[in-house]
Amino acid sequence: MQLADIPSKILGQIGTVQRITFPRQGHTSTVAVLETADQRYVIKKTEHELYNAWLSDEYAAMQLLQGTGIPIPKTHSFYIENQSRWLLMDYVDGISLRQFLAGYPPEKDKEKAIVSFGRCLKQLHECPCPIEWQQVEHAWLDHILTKAEYNLAHYSVDGTEELLAHLKINRPGDMAPTLIHGDFTIDNVLVHNGEVVGIIDWAGATYGDPRYDVALAIRPKTNAFEDERDKDIFYDAYGKRRLTEEEYRYFEDGIYNFF
């Protein structure tokens, strides 16, 4: 992405861009930080059918959740240009929790960040869910399994037909739905001075099973949730029951492989 590639309507909103930089990139979009004389913005661009749909869903979710108290970047515009989609939002001054923990901070700083992470997910799951997401015909798990089947047939995913069949037969017991993020990993939570300051990548947000968020939150990564102590600290802050091993495997080793 070059400055000249950005739609003029977006540039007209923010004024003269003095600097454009590129943070670590993900797999679904191109992300750039735009700096003007008095503010920084993040712009995301997608150019693939599936990722375009995700970016559209992300924008809609962030619009619905503004003003809830959940730390969400403010969105400014969503723009469609041929096969591309563009989302403009405020920059959040922080780094991903994964990056922070991978730097092996002092133990007290690590624990502080994990506590903030757990409390943040508690806040999210206790936040009233927008009525638009509650008025659905099918339960979240039915919907997510249907999407998994579609993704398996149309896109390259890690899941297999055998795994999907297993997930359909071995469904976990019911749990009351809540607002969920849908991709609550340590990559998508930003921290500053050991405190959560932002949650990003909201394409999967909906009224669903909170165990999915928890399973993705405690996936082991470098210096993160590699031992039980980190999980204990997280669960104490989250304040709700722990997942069973079967629940964790169903959501993290199962459902997540199709998304």
Phi, psi and omega per residue, in radians:
M1 nan 2.269 3.047
Q2 -1.987 2.782 3.125
L3 -0.966 -0.663 -3.118
A4 -1.168 -0.325 -3.136
D5 -1.365 -0.401 -3.034
I6 -1.258 2.294 -3.121
P7 -0.938 2.433 -3.094
S8 -1.085 -0.514 3.124
K9 -1.123 -0.617 3.113
I10 -1.258 -0.801 3.137
L11 -1.090 -0.577 3.117
G12 -1.143 -0.417 3.130
Q13 -1.299 -0.562 -2.937
I14 -1.924 -0.200 3.132
G15 1.562 -2.880 -3.044
T16 -1.208 2.195 3.098
V17 -1.524 2.111 -3.121
Q18 -1.573 -0.406 -3.084
R19 -2.737 2.459 3.042
I20 -2.217 2.246 3.140
T21 -2.275 2.853 -3.063
F22 -2.206 1.942 3.074
P23 -1.258 -3.134 3.071
R24 -0.990 2.263 -3.038
Q25 -1.603 2.580 3.011
G26 -1.580 -2.835 -3.066
H27 -1.778 -0.206 -2.988
T28 -1.905 -0.255 -3.070
S29 -2.639 2.869 2.961
T30 -1.772 2.284 -3.064
V31 -2.136 2.356 3.090
A32 -2.354 2.634 3.038
V33 -1.825 2.183 -3.138
L34 -1.875 2.245 3.131
E35 -1.994 2.192 3.022
T36 -1.845 -2.985 -3.097
A37 -1.111 -0.502 -3.036
D38 -2.325 0.114 -3.112
Q39 -2.763 2.748 3.025
R40 -2.035 2.492 -3.130
Y41 -2.249 2.789 2.972
V42 -2.005 2.358 3.057
I43 -2.148 2.340 3.126
K44 -2.047 2.414 3.120
K45 -2.239 2.339 3.037
T46 -2.172 2.713 -3.111
E47 -2.509 0.573 -3.090
H48 -2.406 2.486 -3.058
E49 -0.885 -0.890 -3.109
L50 -1.163 -0.796 -3.090
Y51 -1.232 -0.543 3.035
N52 -1.074 -0.751 3.114
A53 -1.111 -0.701 3.119
W54 -1.110 -0.726 -3.121
L55 -1.170 -0.666 3.059
S56 -1.084 -0.760 3.102
D57 -1.117 -0.664 3.136
E58 -1.097 -0.791 3.132
Y59 -1.076 -0.793 -3.139
A60 -1.075 -0.729 3.140
A61 -1.124 -0.775 -3.112
M62 -1.156 -0.581 3.082
Q63 -1.139 -0.757 -3.121
L64 -1.171 -0.549 -2.997
L65 -1.699 -0.028 3.048
Q66 -1.052 2.415 3.100
G67 1.506 0.044 3.128
T68 -1.481 -0.213 -3.048
G69 1.638 -0.222 3.044
I70 -1.238 2.385 -3.068
P71 -1.287 1.516 -3.105
I72 -1.997 2.354 3.065
P73 -1.049 2.496 3.075
K74 -1.253 2.289 3.102
T75 -1.642 2.601 -3.128
H76 -2.020 -0.660 -3.133
S77 -2.896 2.746 3.035
F78 -2.267 2.263 -2.988
Y79 -2.286 2.352 3.109
I80 -1.874 2.218 -3.137
E81 -2.434 1.786 -3.102
N82 0.940 -2.066 -3.128
Q83 -1.639 0.159 -3.113
S84 -1.905 2.658 3.025
R85 -2.243 2.472 -3.099
W86 -2.254 2.356 3.080
L87 -2.198 2.190 3.128
L88 -1.912 2.261 -3.141
M89 -2.565 2.950 3.094
D90 -1.208 2.599 3.020
Y91 -1.383 2.416 3.060
V92 -1.883 2.207 -3.078
D93 -1.413 1.567 3.126
G94 -2.965 3.059 3.058
I95 -2.137 2.799 -3.141
S96 -1.111 2.599 3.091
L97 -1.054 -0.596 3.102
R98 -1.082 -0.797 3.132
Q99 -1.105 -0.722 -3.136
F100 -1.083 -0.833 -3.091
L101 -1.240 -0.587 3.132
A102 -1.164 -0.288 3.075
G103 -1.440 0.083 3.130
Y104 0.889 1.106 3.090
P105 -1.205 2.902 3.047
P106 -0.941 2.634 -3.022
E107 -0.992 -0.701 -3.123
K108 -1.161 -0.577 3.106
D109 -1.283 -0.645 3.067
K110 -1.085 -0.823 -3.129
E111 -1.108 -0.689 3.115
K112 -1.044 -0.753 -3.113
A113 -1.191 -0.692 3.139
I114 -1.197 -0.652 3.057
V115 -1.059 -0.797 3.129
S116 -1.092 -0.663 3.104
F117 -1.065 -0.837 3.133
G118 -1.129 -0.738 3.126
R119 -1.138 -0.611 3.130
C120 -1.125 -0.742 3.121
L121 -1.194 -0.622 3.058
K122 -1.043 -0.813 3.114
Q123 -1.028 -0.752 -3.110
L124 -1.111 -0.828 -3.085
H125 -1.233 -0.356 3.111
E126 -1.665 -0.074 3.127
C127 -1.293 2.353 3.069
P128 -0.978 2.327 -3.118
C129 -1.447 2.386 3.089
P130 -0.913 2.397 -3.079
I131 -1.050 -0.503 3.140
E132 -1.034 -0.562 -3.116
W133 -1.509 -0.320 3.141
Q134 -1.437 -0.387 -3.092
Q135 -1.572 1.191 -3.126
V136 -2.096 2.671 -3.073
E137 -1.385 -0.517 -3.029
H138 -2.133 2.642 3.078
A139 -1.108 2.710 -3.076
W140 -0.979 -0.792 -3.063
L141 -1.155 -0.676 3.063
D142 -1.041 -0.783 -3.118
H143 -1.129 -0.752 -3.066
I144 -1.225 -0.583 3.085
L145 -1.221 -0.624 3.063
T146 -1.127 -0.743 3.094
K147 -1.136 -0.671 3.112
A148 -1.071 -0.730 3.116
E149 -1.113 -0.727 3.113
Y150 -1.125 -0.802 -3.133
N151 -1.096 -0.661 3.121
L152 -1.097 -0.653 -3.097
A153 -1.373 -0.466 -2.968
H154 -2.000 -0.310 -3.041
Y155 -2.341 2.940 3.063
S156 -1.471 1.994 3.141
V157 -2.279 2.892 -3.141
D158 -1.400 -0.368 -3.114
G159 -1.279 2.875 -3.126
T160 -2.239 2.923 3.084
E161 -1.059 -0.686 -3.128
E162 -1.128 -0.750 3.121
L163 -1.124 -0.749 -3.129
L164 -1.098 -0.725 3.098
A165 -1.070 -0.720 3.097
H166 -1.064 -0.748 -3.113
L167 -1.146 -0.607 3.134
K168 -1.212 -0.608 -3.093
I169 -1.445 -0.651 -3.000
N170 -1.856 0.971 -3.124
R171 -1.235 2.504 3.100
P172 -1.275 2.877 3.070
G173 -1.053 2.727 -3.109
D174 -1.144 2.614 3.032
M175 -2.449 2.495 -3.132
A176 -1.042 2.255 -3.120
P177 -1.241 2.696 3.066
T178 -2.432 3.068 2.884
L179 -1.085 2.273 3.053
I180 -2.251 2.735 3.094
H181 -1.430 -0.734 3.087
G182 1.608 -0.163 3.060
D183 -2.729 0.867 -3.000
F184 -1.426 1.234 3.105
T185 -1.761 2.925 3.119
I186 -1.232 -0.163 3.021
D187 -1.337 -0.449 -2.998
N188 -1.821 0.207 3.077
V189 -2.095 2.200 -3.105
L190 -1.780 2.432 -3.131
V191 -2.210 2.687 3.044
H192 -2.513 2.211 -3.075
N193 0.937 0.647 3.059
G194 1.397 0.082 -3.129
E195 -2.077 2.493 3.086
V196 -1.177 2.221 3.138
V197 -2.090 -0.146 -3.133
G198 -2.905 2.580 3.007
I199 -2.154 2.289 -3.070
I200 -2.134 3.073 3.083
D201 1.045 1.271 -3.013
W202 -1.709 0.292 -3.041
A203 -1.061 -0.507 -3.085
G204 -1.645 0.093 -3.086
A205 -1.127 2.407 -3.116
T206 -3.016 -2.969 3.051
Y207 -1.707 1.778 -2.977
G208 -2.623 -2.798 -3.047
D209 -1.497 2.028 -3.094
P210 -1.120 -0.325 3.132
R211 -1.133 -0.467 3.110
Y212 -1.122 -0.810 3.085
D213 -1.040 -0.782 -3.096
V214 -1.102 -0.756 -3.125
A215 -1.058 -0.721 -3.140
L216 -1.283 -0.536 -3.140
A217 -1.100 -0.652 -2.999
I218 -1.786 0.313 3.042
R219 -1.063 2.274 -3.116
P220 -1.228 2.306 3.047
K221 -2.377 -3.117 -3.108
T222 -0.993 2.067 3.123
N223 1.039 0.452 -3.139
A224 -2.474 2.032 3.072
F225 1.009 0.547 3.053
E226 -1.515 -0.198 3.091
D227 -2.414 2.933 -3.052
E228 -1.185 -0.453 -3.117
R229 -1.062 -0.771 3.115
D230 -1.042 -0.723 3.133
K231 -1.147 -0.699 3.112
D232 -1.048 -0.792 3.141
I233 -1.092 -0.761 3.132
F234 -1.077 -0.883 -3.079
Y235 -1.140 -0.632 3.087
D236 -1.049 -0.709 3.137
A237 -1.304 -0.641 -3.134
Y238 -1.190 -0.637 2.995
G239 1.355 0.267 3.114
K240 -2.253 3.032 -2.992
R241 -1.171 2.690 3.112
R242 -1.308 2.626 2.986
L243 -1.236 2.551 2.949
T244 -1.334 2.856 3.092
E245 -1.057 -0.647 3.128
E246 -1.133 -0.718 3.115
E247 -1.138 -0.762 3.134
Y248 -1.043 -0.829 -3.124
R249 -1.120 -0.659 -3.126
Y250 -1.068 -0.794 -3.058
F251 -1.478 -0.812 -3.055
E252 -1.438 -0.841 3.139
D253 -1.437 -0.188 -3.084
G254 -1.943 -1.495 -3.038
I255 -0.925 -0.757 -3.020
Y256 -1.092 -0.355 -3.103
N257 -1.286 -0.111 3.138
F258 -1.863 0.142 -3.067
F259 -2.363 nan nan
